[in-house]
Every structure is written in structure tokens, then in C-alpha cells.
Amino acid sequence: MNKNIPFSLPEEYINRIENGILIISISGIRVKFPDGINPKMLLEIIEAFCKVSGNTIVIGNDGRSSSPVITNFIESILNFYNKKVLNIGTAPTPTIKAACHFSKADAGIIITASHNPQEWNGIKFLKKNGYFYDKEDYVKLFRNINKKISLPDLIYYNTYKYEGIEKHIESILKQIPNLNEIKKKKYKVVIDPVNSSGMYALPILLKELNCEIIPLNCEPSKKFCRPPEPTPKALKQFSKILKKEKASVGFALDPDGDRLVCGSPFKGAINEEYTLGLAYLGKRLQLRKKSKFVINFSTSRILEKVSREDGHIVIRAPVGEVNVLNKMLELNAKFGGEGNGGVIDPSIPSKGRDSLTGIVYILSAMAHQNATTIEDLMNLMPELYMEKMKFAYNLNKKDDVLIKWFEILSKLYPSGDLEIEEINTEDGFFILYKNKSWIHLRASNTEPIIRIIFEANSKKELMYIKQYLEKFYKK
């Protein structure tokens, strides 16, 4: 099983983990239905949660077809142990986290598998103020599996609806110094929330900003209408509508609404690595110079490049939203996130990746620059020379596979041709070269795959790295 989670589990959990249908990591629990989990296991997990949580629990879910069923099951268990439940319903993950903060709940549960395919679902746990569980919290949780829990003397229904979307949006908008400028622009915006939780929040947000909305994939559905991870390859229809409608900008999300990909009426969907840099152009209106930012090891240097003239310092942390946020809190960093489209502003109550925050910052930057379309902001962005590879592996051989690939990467350049400046082993292997090109090799927290991500300084260098890796990648 994942050695990043140091605790023992019952055999039925281990068997599923080894078969790649149950994943337990710092990103929570993800299961492939129907075989990844059964009601008994789900009961055990929530009972363990009841032992370590307080009395008031926020719960919410994404728009997957299985999410309401799992939510109802978990809500009943919480009621059985006399927890007061505040049910947000279907809403973006950042909204549920913000609701945990606003309601002063003791803990929270989000039913989501984020960007995983349709047949997956999962659970993310929150502690007080809406912070995600970290490694130590999951260790504590799973050590309580199958330990006795006392039953209450009286059981009664104790669930209430909690409206969190409006409060979340309000908390973002009050940070923006040029709201009236945005409203005056009346931007034409295409949205694609993949028929999931974002469709309940984006229209409310954009109407507040006086935008004209062109909806795509905004209907409740039992199936995703496109691949759930919002990459340019998955957003072909989104790109076509942007160009056809001559929209000012487009925003596409993953099913739980924490990842954001932008779109241009000229180029269609924009690589997700640009999201952080574009959002920074709006956030910079609030920042003093020489602030600290945090990104993960797999994120492009775009944010570093566009913020350099303001003297900001960009620091890297292991992949995983909670890892990035914890590093931000430790350093009192003002901005950052992950290159998968995850914008993090620690001053926002969502306490993590937040697509709504990213959208508002980008529209703020467009209005400030007097931009007609997002293409005006893209003209301020550096070129991106980056590739992302992934391949499945046997969970029992993870360490052997990582070491094998590290040895391959160590021989990437002829001796003395390009020196290595740093090798960081906090999260797999992060190799930084003296010309600032880098390669990150790691096992995913959310899927049974190995990722190799690399960024070069030119197209020629990128092709050299790619061709070198493909010689081994295909074997």
C-alpha cells in the first residue's frame, strides 16, 4: 500500500489497495465502484471519523451520480452518533471548505473524487476552519478503524441545510479593489463545469460581476459529458463555442470545482499551467512587493517569471493541496497553488484550491488592463515548454520503479553538458538544472500511476528531453 500512510489496515482494505481500486493518501480516500468499497467498510471509516471529530459536521458533495447516495449513507451514520449535520448539498469543494469555516463547524466531509473518471468517487475530510486533513490526521483516523465507539442514549434526526455558495462568493468579492471596473466591462463568458458542482456556483458569481453567461455542460447528469480533468485535449467543444461566440473569456472546471482552466476566443482552451500566472495578475493589485509564494514541485515556472519584476519569491512544496497550503501558512505566503489549475489564496476562507477565486482574479486583471479578451493577458505570459507523462505501475514495485527512472534521468545529459543544481527527494525526485530546467518524478497520490513532468527553456531542449525519455518509456 501507499507507504506515505504509516498505519495498518484490515486485509479487505489492503487487497483493494493492491488491486488499484482503493487509494488512501494525503488527498483522502478514492474508490473505484462497485468493488473498491462496501457499506461495511464505509461504516467503519465514518465511525472512526466520529471518534476523532467534534459535534457539528459540514457535509457536501460533487455532482457525480454516486455522490448523493454516499452522502445520504454517511449523513445517517453521523446522525446515528448524534452529530449535528450541516448539509451543503452539491457544491464546489472550495465552497464546502469555506462553509466549514463560516459555520464554525468542528469538522467536515466532502464526497468527491475530484478529477478521477466517472466510475470513481471518494471522501475528503476537513478539520476545524475548513482545513484538509494532513498526514497525521489520517494516521489518527485509520488507527481508530474497528475500535469501539459508545452509542448515544437517544438518537434523533439532526440535519440542517446550510447555504454556503453566497457566503463563499461574498468572501472573495470583498477582496477585489476594482469590482465596479469588472461590472462595467460586461464580459461575455463561456462556462463549462462538466455538469457538476460548479454549475451551482459559477452563474451566481458571474451575475454578481455583471457578465453575460454562455453555459456549456450545465445540466444535472448521471454521466460526465467530457473527460473530467479539464485539459485542453478534453475541452474541444468548449474551445469551439469560445471561438464561435467570440467570448471575452472561458472558464472550465473539474467535477468538484477546485481546478480552473481558462479559454480564449482565439486559441480555445489554454494550458492549465497558465492559470496561476493569469490569476496572479489580479492578485498583484492587493500585494506589496517581495511577498512569498508557494507552488508544488510539478508546477511550471510561469508564476515565478511573471512575478519576478515585483521581487516575489517562489518556493516549492510536495504535490498535494494540503502540502502547499501548510507550507504557505508556515512561511506566511500570500499566494500560490498547483499547476493543474489550482489557485490558492490563504486569505480566502476556502483554505485551498479555489476556482472561484481564480476566476475573480483573472476578471479583475482583465478589467485593470482594460482587456477586451483574455488574450490581452496571455500576451503578458512567457512561453511554456513543458510535458507531462504518466504510466501505470504495480503498487508493490513502486520504489523499484522510481529508482529505475531516477537512474535513467540521471543520465539525461552527457557528462558535464548541463550540471544539476539540486536534487530534492521530499516528493519523489525533483531535479533542478543550473539553467533552471527541471524534471519531477513521482508516484501519484490519487491514481496508481507514475508521473514524469518536465519543463525546459526552449522547444529544442524540450524535444531532446522528451525523445530521451520516450526511448525508455515505450519499453
Kinemage of the C-alpha trace (Angstrom):
@kinemage 1
@onewidth
@group {chain A} dominant
@subgroup {mainchain}
@vectorlist {calphas} color= white
{ca met a 1} P 0.000 0.000 0.000
{ca asn a 2} L 0.985 3.657 -0.070
{ca lys a 3} L 3.968 3.930 2.286
{ca asn a 4} L 3.192 7.600 2.858
{ca ile a 5} L 0.349 6.444 5.169
{ca pro a 6} L 2.057 4.610 8.086
{ca phe a 7} L -0.704 2.562 9.678
{ca ser a 8} L -2.034 -0.973 9.464
{ca leu a 9} L -5.380 -1.771 7.871
{ca pro a 10} L -7.708 -4.808 7.742
{ca glu a 11} L -6.974 -7.287 4.972
{ca glu a 12} L -10.049 -6.341 2.915
{ca tyr a 13} L -8.669 -2.788 2.625
{ca ile a 14} L -5.178 -3.964 1.710
{ca asn a 15} L -6.463 -6.313 -1.002
{ca arg a 16} L -8.367 -3.480 -2.661
{ca ile a 17} L -5.391 -1.149 -2.422
{ca glu a 18} L -3.137 -3.738 -4.051
{ca asn a 19} L -5.703 -4.202 -6.840
{ca gly a 20} L -5.706 -0.458 -7.545
{ca ile a 21} L -9.406 0.073 -6.753
{ca leu a 22} L -8.932 1.767 -3.368
{ca ile a 23} L -6.473 4.601 -2.801
{ca ile a 24} L -5.710 6.094 0.593
{ca ser a 25} L -3.366 9.071 0.625
{ca ile a 26} L -2.901 12.612 1.850
{ca ser a 27} L -5.543 13.546 -0.766
{ca gly a 28} L -8.147 11.427 1.030
{ca ile a 29} L -9.898 8.207 0.028
{ca arg a 30} L -10.740 7.319 -3.555
{ca val a 31} L -12.575 4.188 -4.635
{ca lys a 32} L -13.494 2.608 -7.918
{ca phe a 33} L -17.087 1.379 -7.936
{ca pro a 34} L -18.545 -1.103 -7.439
{ca asp a 35} L -15.674 -3.149 -5.979
{ca gly a 36} L -13.480 -0.531 -4.302
{ca ile a 37} L -15.505 -0.305 -1.088
{ca asn a 38} L -18.546 -1.869 0.537
{ca pro a 39} L -21.081 -0.457 3.034
{ca lys a 40} L -19.346 -2.194 5.955
{ca met a 41} L -16.032 -0.514 5.167
{ca leu a 42} L -17.700 2.866 4.684
{ca leu a 43} L -19.453 2.436 8.051
{ca glu a 44} L -16.111 1.627 9.710
{ca ile a 45} L -14.428 4.688 8.229
{ca ile a 46} L -17.192 7.095 9.288
{ca glu a 47} L -17.364 5.527 12.754
{ca ala a 48} L -13.619 6.152 13.056
{ca phe a 49} L -14.225 9.744 11.953
{ca cys a 50} L -16.937 10.134 14.619
{ca lys a 51} L -14.355 9.207 17.256
{ca val a 52} L -11.948 11.983 16.267
{ca ser a 53} L -14.369 14.759 15.231
{ca gly a 54} L -16.486 17.116 17.301
{ca asn a 55} L -20.263 17.519 17.392
{ca thr a 56} L -21.058 19.688 14.333
{ca ile a 57} L -20.136 18.337 10.895
{ca val a 58} L -20.441 20.028 7.497
{ca ile a 59} L -21.094 17.671 4.586
{ca gly a 60} L -21.336 18.263 0.843
{ca asn a 61} L -20.675 16.537 -2.441
{ca asp a 62} L -19.771 16.962 -6.087
{ca gly a 63} L -22.121 16.153 -8.981
{ca arg a 64} L -21.222 12.513 -9.591
{ca ser a 65} L -24.160 10.129 -9.862
{ca ser a 66} L -22.954 8.147 -6.831
{ca ser a 67} L -22.336 11.196 -4.628
{ca pro a 68} L -25.895 11.723 -3.249
{ca val a 69} L -26.168 8.012 -2.330
{ca ile a 70} L -22.875 8.081 -0.428
{ca thr a 71} L -23.753 11.419 1.181
{ca asn a 72} L -27.106 10.097 2.452
{ca phe a 73} L -25.452 6.962 3.855
{ca ile a 74} L -22.765 8.972 5.669
{ca glu a 75} L -25.287 11.526 6.945
{ca ser a 76} L -27.336 8.725 8.507
{ca ile a 77} L -24.269 7.338 10.295
{ca leu a 78} L -23.412 10.804 11.617
{ca asn a 79} L -26.997 11.217 12.870
{ca phe a 80} L -26.816 7.765 14.464
{ca tyr a 81} L -23.934 9.020 16.603
{ca asn a 82} L -25.789 12.247 17.380
{ca lys a 83} L -23.681 14.546 15.219
{ca lys a 84} L -25.299 17.775 14.127
{ca val a 85} L -25.034 17.777 10.318
{ca leu a 86} L -24.970 20.907 8.142
{ca asn a 87} L -25.661 19.694 4.606
{ca ile a 88} L -24.415 21.994 1.829
{ca gly a 89} L -25.729 19.684 -0.900
{ca thr a 90} L -23.993 19.694 -4.270
{ca ala a 91} L -21.383 22.444 -4.276
{ca pro a 92} L -17.743 23.015 -5.233
{ca thr a 93} L -15.136 21.658 -2.839
{ca pro a 94} L -13.828 25.165 -2.017
{ca thr a 95} L -17.376 26.250 -1.126
{ca ile a 96} L -17.819 23.324 1.266
{ca lys a 97} L -14.483 24.169 2.878
{ca ala a 98} L -15.499 27.819 3.202
{ca ala a 99} L -18.823 26.732 4.760
{ca cys a 100} L -16.915 24.725 7.364
{ca his a 101} L -15.090 27.948 8.241
{ca phe a 102} L -18.172 30.222 8.263
{ca ser a 103} L -20.366 27.824 10.268
{ca lys a 104} L -17.659 27.238 12.894
{ca ala a 105} L -18.263 23.508 12.473
{ca asp a 106} L -15.927 21.075 14.210
{ca ala a 107} L -15.148 19.107 11.051
{ca gly a 108} L -16.351 18.323 7.544
{ca ile a 109} L -16.736 15.623 4.906
{ca ile a 110} L -16.661 16.150 1.128
{ca ile a 111} L -17.857 13.361 -1.169
{ca thr a 112} L -15.778 13.721 -4.329
{ca ala a 113} L -13.134 12.049 -6.463
{ca ser a 114} L -12.072 15.387 -7.931
{ca his a 115} L -10.811 14.813 -11.499
{ca asn a 116} L -10.900 10.989 -11.445
{ca pro a 117} L -13.022 9.187 -14.086
{ca gln a 118} L -16.780 8.637 -13.724
{ca glu a 119} L -16.546 5.230 -12.036
{ca trp a 120} L -14.544 6.656 -9.116
{ca asn a 121} L -15.685 8.525 -6.042
{ca gly a 122} L -14.102 9.391 -2.741
{ca ile a 123} L -14.066 11.160 0.602
{ca lys a 124} L -12.046 14.137 1.757
{ca phe a 125} L -12.061 15.021 5.438
{ca leu a 126} L -11.898 18.517 6.910
{ca lys a 127} L -10.910 19.702 10.344
{ca lys a 128} L -11.958 22.911 12.061
{ca asn a 129} L -11.964 26.109 9.941
{ca gly a 130} L -12.111 24.087 6.712
{ca tyr a 131} L -8.529 22.844 6.557
{ca phe a 132} L -7.961 19.482 4.865
{ca tyr a 133} L -6.743 16.573 6.933
{ca asp a 134} L -2.976 16.178 6.722
{ca lys a 135} L -0.883 13.033 7.067
{ca glu a 136} L -1.065 12.936 10.876
{ca asp a 137} L -4.839 13.381 10.823
{ca tyr a 138} L -5.268 10.388 8.504
{ca val a 139} L -2.988 8.287 10.692
{ca lys a 140} L -5.173 9.140 13.695
{ca leu a 141} L -8.355 8.411 11.742
{ca phe a 142} L -7.351 4.972 10.476
{ca arg a 143} L -5.898 3.868 13.790
{ca asn a 144} L -9.486 4.070 15.049
{ca ile a 145} L -10.835 1.607 12.482
{ca asn a 146} L -12.821 -1.129 14.275
{ca lys a 147} L -12.288 0.383 17.729
{ca lys a 148} L -15.380 0.529 19.896
{ca ile a 149} L -17.454 3.695 19.907
{ca ser a 150} L -20.064 4.401 22.549
{ca leu a 151} L -23.672 4.699 21.414
{ca pro a 152} L -25.812 7.677 22.417
{ca asp a 153} L -28.754 7.199 24.788
{ca leu a 154} L -31.127 8.882 22.348
{ca ile a 155} L -30.921 9.013 18.554
{ca tyr a 156} L -32.697 11.704 16.569
{ca tyr a 157} L -32.575 13.382 13.161
{ca asn a 158} L -30.265 16.378 13.448
{ca thr a 159} L -29.527 17.587 9.916
{ca tyr a 160} L -29.955 21.113 8.565
{ca lys a 161} L -29.487 22.679 5.161
{ca tyr a 162} L -26.683 25.200 5.017
{ca glu a 163} L -26.396 27.715 2.179
{ca gly a 164} L -22.682 28.259 1.584
{ca ile a 165} L -22.293 29.438 -2.015
{ca glu a 166} L -23.360 33.058 -1.491
{ca lys a 167} L -21.139 33.471 1.590
{ca his a 168} L -18.192 31.974 -0.265
{ca ile a 169} L -18.664 34.336 -3.202
{ca glu a 170} L -19.077 37.326 -0.893
{ca ser a 171} L -15.802 36.477 0.866
{ca ile a 172} L -13.964 36.567 -2.475
{ca leu a 173} L -15.555 39.714 -3.887
{ca lys a 174} L -14.757 41.796 -0.836
{ca gln a 175} L -11.053 41.265 -1.602
{ca ile a 176} L -11.302 42.848 -5.054
{ca pro a 177} L -10.428 46.581 -5.323
{ca asn a 178} L -11.853 47.102 -8.834
{ca leu a 179} L -15.254 45.371 -8.724
{ca asn a 180} L -17.002 48.276 -10.442
{ca glu a 181} L -14.481 48.170 -13.290
{ca ile a 182} L -15.274 44.478 -13.849
{ca lys a 183} L -19.023 45.121 -13.845
{ca lys a 184} L -18.714 47.935 -16.374
{ca lys a 185} L -16.929 45.627 -18.843
{ca lys a 186} L -19.932 43.248 -19.095
{ca tyr a 187} L -17.635 40.422 -20.138
{ca lys a 188} L -19.055 37.600 -22.251
{ca val a 189} L -18.064 34.365 -20.501
{ca val a 190} L -18.339 30.700 -21.552
{ca ile a 191} L -18.518 28.293 -18.587
{ca asp a 192} L -18.081 24.506 -18.569
{ca pro a 193} L -18.456 22.943 -15.097
{ca val a 194} L -18.765 19.409 -16.591
{ca asn a 195} L -22.408 19.061 -15.409
{ca ser a 196} L -21.188 19.004 -11.826
{ca ser a 197} L -20.882 21.117 -8.690
{ca gly a 198} L -19.521 24.254 -10.362
{ca met a 199} L -22.799 24.772 -12.219
{ca tyr a 200} L -24.444 25.788 -8.934
{ca ala a 201} L -21.855 28.472 -8.167
{ca leu a 202} L -20.498 29.938 -11.416
{ca pro a 203} L -23.756 31.555 -12.624
{ca ile a 204} L -24.262 33.241 -9.229
{ca leu a 205} L -20.688 34.539 -9.211
{ca leu a 206} L -20.712 35.825 -12.785
{ca lys a 207} L -24.109 37.507 -12.426
{ca glu a 208} L -22.667 39.401 -9.445
{ca leu a 209} L -19.955 40.624 -11.824
{ca asn a 210} L -22.473 41.657 -14.497
{ca cys a 211} L -21.151 39.122 -17.012
{ca glu a 212} L -23.058 37.611 -19.919
{ca ile a 213} L -23.001 33.844 -19.397
{ca ile a 214} L -22.840 31.239 -22.158
{ca pro a 215} L -23.393 27.888 -20.387
{ca leu a 216} L -21.952 24.591 -21.579
{ca asn a 217} L -22.424 21.294 -19.713
{ca cys a 218} L -24.547 22.936 -17.030
{ca glu a 219} L -27.236 20.273 -16.663
{ca pro a 220} L -27.512 17.640 -13.903
{ca ser a 221} L -26.402 14.375 -15.465
{ca lys a 222} L -25.554 10.838 -14.416
{ca lys a 223} L -22.551 10.875 -16.737
{ca phe a 224} L -19.801 13.338 -17.438
{ca cys a 225} L -20.096 14.747 -20.914
{ca arg a 226} L -16.328 15.025 -21.345
{ca pro a 227} L -13.217 13.730 -19.545
{ca pro a 228} L -13.467 15.154 -16.009
{ca glu a 229} L -9.935 16.558 -15.864
{ca pro a 230} L -10.162 19.964 -17.621
{ca thr a 231} L -7.227 19.834 -20.013
{ca pro a 232} L -7.200 21.449 -23.484
{ca lys a 233} L -7.484 17.974 -25.029
{ca ala a 234} L -10.732 17.369 -23.083
{ca leu a 235} L -12.185 20.804 -23.871
{ca lys a 236} L -12.682 20.686 -27.643
{ca gln a 237} L -16.372 21.676 -27.538
{ca phe a 238} L -15.548 24.428 -25.023
{ca ser a 239} L -12.918 25.776 -27.445
{ca lys a 240} L -15.327 25.722 -30.389
{ca ile a 241} L -18.002 27.673 -28.523
{ca leu a 242} L -15.467 30.258 -27.308
{ca lys a 243} L -14.453 30.957 -30.899
{ca lys a 244} L -17.983 30.824 -32.310
{ca glu a 245} L -19.416 33.192 -29.692
{ca lys a 246} L -16.352 35.486 -29.746
{ca ala a 247} L -16.449 35.417 -25.976
{ca ser a 248} L -14.195 37.530 -23.776
{ca val a 249} L -13.006 34.525 -21.791
{ca gly a 250} L -13.964 30.971 -20.864
{ca phe a 251} L -13.730 29.046 -17.593
{ca ala a 252} L -13.801 25.236 -17.349
{ca leu a 253} L -13.723 23.238 -14.113
{ca asp a 254} L -13.255 19.702 -12.868
{ca pro a 255} L -16.225 17.931 -11.162
{ca asp a 256} L -15.586 19.330 -7.675
{ca gly a 257} L -14.722 22.822 -8.856
{ca asp a 258} L -11.278 23.332 -7.360
{ca arg a 259} L -9.369 23.263 -10.664
{ca leu a 260} L -9.689 26.032 -13.242
{ca val a 261} L -8.753 26.131 -16.912
{ca cys a 262} L -9.218 29.301 -18.953
{ca gly a 263} L -10.169 29.733 -22.591
{ca ser a 264} L -9.512 32.322 -25.276
{ca pro a 265} L -11.749 33.163 -28.274
{ca phe a 266} L -8.656 32.922 -30.475
{ca lys a 267} L -6.804 29.866 -29.146
{ca gly a 268} L -9.543 27.973 -27.342
{ca ala a 269} L -8.673 26.172 -24.093
{ca ile a 270} L -5.429 27.396 -22.525
{ca asn a 271} L -2.910 25.065 -20.877
{ca glu a 272} L -3.776 24.696 -17.191
{ca glu a 273} L -0.256 25.763 -16.194
{ca tyr a 274} L -1.131 29.339 -17.172
{ca thr a 275} L -3.984 29.618 -14.644
{ca leu a 276} L -1.747 30.587 -11.711
{ca gly a 277} L 0.115 33.229 -13.699
{ca leu a 278} L -3.111 34.742 -15.032
{ca ala a 279} L -4.705 34.816 -11.568
{ca tyr a 280} L -1.577 36.457 -10.159
{ca leu a 281} L -2.127 39.459 -12.440
{ca gly a 282} L -5.314 40.132 -10.486
{ca lys a 283} L -3.947 39.242 -7.055
{ca arg a 284} L -0.969 41.574 -7.552
{ca leu a 285} L -3.333 44.561 -7.203
{ca gln a 286} L -3.554 43.705 -3.483
{ca leu a 287} L 0.074 42.737 -2.869
{ca arg a 288} L 3.144 44.503 -1.612
{ca lys a 289} L 6.386 43.706 -3.376
{ca lys a 290} L 8.700 40.928 -2.178
{ca ser a 291} L 5.956 38.578 -0.961
{ca lys a 292} L 6.423 34.833 -0.688
{ca phe a 293} L 4.515 32.434 -2.947
{ca val a 294} L 4.331 28.616 -2.807
{ca ile a 295} L 3.837 26.167 -5.687
{ca asn a 296} L 4.355 22.414 -5.860
{ca phe a 297} L 7.299 20.596 -7.422
{ca ser a 298} L 5.279 19.729 -10.553
{ca thr a 299} L 4.265 23.306 -11.350
{ca ser a 300} L 5.645 25.429 -14.186
{ca arg a 301} L 7.900 28.425 -13.528
{ca ile a 302} L 5.331 30.762 -15.133
{ca leu a 303} L 4.309 32.308 -11.786
{ca glu a 304} L 7.963 32.815 -10.902
{ca lys a 305} L 8.638 34.551 -14.220
{ca val a 306} L 5.626 36.908 -14.242
{ca ser a 307} L 6.095 37.929 -10.589
{ca arg a 308} L 9.866 38.405 -10.769
{ca glu a 309} L 9.769 42.142 -11.507
{ca asp a 310} L 7.834 42.697 -8.271
{ca gly a 311} L 10.528 40.861 -6.309
{ca his a 312} L 8.307 37.984 -5.166
{ca ile a 313} L 9.966 34.759 -4.015
{ca val a 314} L 8.532 31.426 -5.208
{ca ile a 315} L 9.140 28.356 -3.027
{ca arg a 316} L 8.250 24.750 -3.867
{ca ala a 317} L 6.460 22.132 -1.752
{ca pro a 318} L 5.452 18.479 -2.299
{ca val a 319} L 2.440 17.839 -4.540
{ca gly a 320} L -0.856 17.819 -2.687
{ca glu a 321} L -3.078 20.740 -1.831
{ca val a 322} L -2.602 20.304 1.911
{ca asn a 323} L 1.199 20.243 1.485
{ca val a 324} L 1.180 23.504 -0.464
{ca leu a 325} L -1.203 25.217 1.957
{ca asn a 326} L 0.742 24.066 5.031
{ca lys a 327} L 3.937 25.483 3.530
{ca met a 328} L 2.107 28.744 2.766
{ca leu a 329} L 0.912 29.026 6.362
{ca glu a 330} L 4.395 28.206 7.658
{ca leu a 331} L 6.013 30.942 5.531
{ca asn a 332} L 3.124 33.444 5.709
{ca ala a 333} L 2.970 33.228 1.906
{ca lys a 334} L 0.386 35.396 0.177
{ca phe a 335} L -0.382 33.408 -2.976
{ca gly a 336} L 0.357 30.175 -4.812
{ca gly a 337} L -1.145 26.867 -5.787
{ca glu a 338} L -0.661 23.978 -8.186
{ca gly a 339} L -0.078 23.914 -11.914
{ca asn a 340} L -3.134 21.729 -12.516
{ca gly a 341} L -5.257 24.884 -12.381
{ca gly a 342} L -5.393 25.139 -8.581
{ca val a 343} L -5.270 28.743 -7.336
{ca ile a 344} L -4.685 29.162 -3.583
{ca asp a 345} L -5.074 32.411 -1.672
{ca pro a 346} L -4.767 31.658 2.067
{ca ser a 347} L -6.728 34.820 2.922
{ca ile a 348} L -9.876 33.327 1.345
{ca pro a 349} L -11.974 31.129 3.726
{ca ser a 350} L -11.908 28.183 1.294
{ca lys a 351} L -8.385 27.485 2.588
{ca gly a 352} L -7.125 25.797 -0.566
{ca arg a 353} L -7.532 25.433 -4.330
{ca asp a 354} L -10.416 27.623 -5.378
{ca ser a 355} L -11.624 28.049 -8.954
{ca leu a 356} L -13.995 30.875 -8.000
{ca thr a 357} L -11.101 32.873 -6.547
{ca gly a 358} L -9.077 32.253 -9.697
{ca ile a 359} L -11.936 33.430 -11.914
{ca val a 360} L -12.435 36.671 -9.998
{ca tyr a 361} L -8.717 37.480 -10.000
{ca ile a 362} L -8.491 36.887 -13.751
{ca leu a 363} L -11.509 39.100 -14.475
{ca ser a 364} L -10.028 41.721 -12.124
{ca ala a 365} L -6.761 41.643 -14.088
{ca met a 366} L -8.628 41.903 -17.405
{ca ala a 367} L -10.558 44.955 -16.210
{ca his a 368} L -7.437 46.570 -14.752
{ca gln a 369} L -5.570 46.077 -18.036
{ca asn a 370} L -8.607 47.323 -19.977
{ca ala a 371} L -8.524 43.972 -21.780
{ca thr a 372} L -11.172 43.080 -24.323
{ca thr a 373} L -10.391 39.372 -24.064
{ca ile a 374} L -8.130 37.165 -22.002
{ca glu a 375} L -5.759 37.138 -24.967
{ca asp a 376} L -4.556 40.570 -23.793
{ca leu a 377} L -3.359 38.911 -20.573
{ca met a 378} L -1.864 35.963 -22.426
{ca asn a 379} L 0.357 38.435 -24.283
{ca leu a 380} L 1.992 39.117 -20.898
{ca met a 381} L 2.722 35.433 -20.270
{ca pro a 382} L 6.037 33.682 -21.090
{ca glu a 383} L 6.205 30.747 -23.490
{ca leu a 384} L 5.629 27.347 -21.894
{ca tyr a 385} L 7.864 24.385 -22.772
{ca met a 386} L 6.501 21.577 -20.628
{ca glu a 387} L 5.455 17.928 -20.949
{ca lys a 388} L 3.569 15.585 -18.621
{ca met a 389} L 3.937 11.816 -18.955
{ca lys a 390} L 2.269 9.115 -16.892
{ca phe a 391} L 2.112 5.319 -16.829
{ca ala a 392} L 0.569 2.627 -14.642
{ca tyr a 393} L 2.716 0.568 -12.296
{ca asn a 394} L 2.465 -2.324 -9.847
{ca leu a 395} L 1.880 -0.881 -6.374
{ca asn a 396} L 4.209 -3.434 -4.796
{ca lys a 397} L 7.062 -2.284 -7.029
{ca lys a 398} L 6.675 1.484 -6.633
{ca asp a 399} L 10.083 2.107 -5.064
{ca asp a 400} L 11.878 -0.061 -7.625
{ca val a 401} L 10.168 1.767 -10.494
{ca leu a 402} L 11.021 5.198 -9.078
{ca ile a 403} L 14.687 4.297 -8.553
{ca lys a 404} L 14.930 2.832 -12.056
{ca trp a 405} L 13.562 6.020 -13.600
{ca phe a 406} L 15.763 8.216 -11.416
{ca glu a 407} L 18.801 6.359 -12.761
{ca ile a 408} L 17.546 6.971 -16.302
{ca leu a 409} L 17.016 10.666 -15.593
{ca ser a 410} L 20.458 10.983 -14.023
{ca lys a 411} L 21.957 10.171 -17.426
{ca leu a 412} L 19.794 12.634 -19.339
{ca tyr a 413} L 22.674 14.922 -20.346
{ca pro a 414} L 26.181 13.880 -21.382
{ca ser a 415} L 28.713 14.282 -18.599
{ca gly a 416} L 29.430 17.961 -17.964
{ca asp a 417} L 26.984 19.145 -20.645
{ca leu a 418} L 24.417 20.537 -18.203
{ca glu a 419} L 25.064 20.483 -14.485
{ca ile a 420} L 22.489 19.591 -11.841
{ca glu a 421} L 21.949 22.366 -9.314
{ca glu a 422} L 19.729 20.482 -6.869
{ca ile a 423} L 18.080 17.106 -6.260
{ca asn a 424} L 15.153 17.249 -3.841
{ca thr a 425} L 13.661 13.996 -2.505
{ca glu a 426} L 10.733 15.375 -0.470
{ca asp a 427} L 8.277 14.130 -3.101
{ca gly a 428} L 9.829 11.529 -5.380
{ca phe a 429} L 12.750 13.120 -7.206
{ca phe a 430} L 12.860 16.773 -8.247
{ca ile a 431} L 15.943 17.519 -10.374
{ca leu a 432} L 16.764 21.183 -10.970
{ca tyr a 433} L 19.442 22.070 -13.529
{ca lys a 434} L 21.589 25.191 -13.467
{ca asn a 435} L 19.749 26.634 -16.462
{ca lys a 436} L 16.526 26.283 -14.352
{ca ser a 437} L 15.067 23.469 -16.442
{ca trp a 438} L 13.679 20.751 -14.173
{ca ile a 439} L 12.244 17.225 -14.066
{ca his a 440} L 9.898 15.829 -11.419
{ca leu a 441} L 9.454 12.071 -10.995
{ca arg a 442} L 6.827 10.881 -8.512
{ca ala a 443} L 4.029 8.430 -7.767
{ca ser a 444} L 0.541 9.963 -7.874
{ca asn a 445} L -1.419 10.406 -4.619
{ca thr a 446} L -4.753 9.821 -6.349
{ca glu a 447} L -4.191 7.207 -9.074
{ca pro a 448} L -1.943 4.100 -9.405
{ca ile a 449} L 0.370 5.872 -11.858
{ca ile a 450} L 3.902 7.252 -12.039
{ca arg a 451} L 4.239 10.824 -13.329
{ca ile a 452} L 7.219 12.365 -15.087
{ca ile a 453} L 6.816 16.103 -15.569
{ca phe a 454} L 9.499 18.338 -17.037
{ca glu a 455} L 9.945 21.952 -18.099
{ca ala a 456} L 12.636 23.275 -20.424
{ca asn a 457} L 13.789 26.705 -21.589
{ca ser a 458} L 13.258 26.135 -25.288
{ca lys a 459} L 11.368 23.915 -27.690
{ca lys a 460} L 14.631 22.314 -28.782
{ca glu a 461} L 15.566 21.369 -25.213
{ca leu a 462} L 12.056 20.096 -24.528
{ca met a 463} L 12.162 17.792 -27.560
{ca tyr a 464} L 15.575 16.480 -26.511
{ca ile a 465} L 14.240 15.525 -23.050
{ca lys a 466} L 11.054 14.048 -24.466
{ca gln a 467} L 12.828 11.929 -27.077
{ca tyr a 468} L 15.319 10.691 -24.500
{ca leu a 469} L 12.538 9.601 -22.123
{ca glu a 470} L 10.447 8.002 -24.870
{ca lys a 471} L 13.255 5.577 -25.631
{ca phe a 472} L 12.687 4.051 -22.184
{ca tyr a 473} L 9.026 4.968 -21.800
{ca lys a 474} L 7.991 2.609 -24.615
{ca lys a 475} L 9.946 -0.382 -23.330
